[in-house]
Every structure is written in structure tokens, then in C-alpha cells.
Amino acid sequence: MTTRVLSRVVEQGRIDTEKEVAANVVEDEPACSLLQPTSPLQFSANRDWKMLNKRVKEYALEYKTQTQKLNWIMLKIKDQEQIET
């Protein structure tokens, strides 16, 4: 009998503690607002950064493949000269 009473008291204490903790928890910002930019200026900066990053990657790829393109062009010119003669 006493164990039932004690277990009820413990259970009620646990429930009360959970309610107090839940009441004290205050969300700073909802999760969906963290995903969205906070201002148009920040959105613009993110977009500009992505565009700049894309241009840098394209330029790097272009620079790396430039010698291969020149080699192919030289081979094509050489083949055309051999065909003409």
C-alpha cells in the first residue's frame, strides 16, 4: 500500500517537474525562420557569393582545359594542312 502511494507521489512530482521545465523553455526563433535570410541585403549577398563562386570554378576549369583545347586545335590544323597537300 505504501509503495503505491509513494509511486503516485513520485509520478506526480515527475509530471509537475516536466510541466515547469516546459513552461520555462522559450524558443528564440522558430526553425523555419533560421532557414530564411533575415534581410534582403543578406539574401543579395548570398546570391552574389554563389555567382562569384560559380564564376571562379568556371574560370578554373577553363584554365585547366586550355592547353588541351590548344592541342586539339593544333592537331586539327595539322590534319587540314595534310589533307590540302
DAJOQUI-V54130 format. One record per pair of residues at least 4 apart in sequence whose C-alpha atoms are under 7 Angstrom apart, sorted by the first residue. I is the first residue (numbers start at 1). GAP is how many residues later the second one is. Records with the same first field share a line. If there is no record, write none. Layout:
I=GAP ; GAP
This chain:
1=4
2=4
3=4
4=4
5=4
6=4
7=4
8=4
9=4
10=4
11=4
12=4
13=4
14=4
15=4
16=4
17=4
18=4
19=4
20=4
21=4
29=4
30=4
32=4
37=5 ; 6
38=4
39=4
40=4
41=4
42=4
43=4
44=4
45=4
46=4
47=4
48=4
49=4
50=4
51=4
52=4
53=4
54=4
55=4
56=4
57=4
58=4
59=4
60=4
61=4
62=4
65=4
66=4
67=4
68=4
69=4
70=4
71=4
72=4
73=4
74=4
75=4
76=4
77=4
78=4
79=4
80=4
81=4
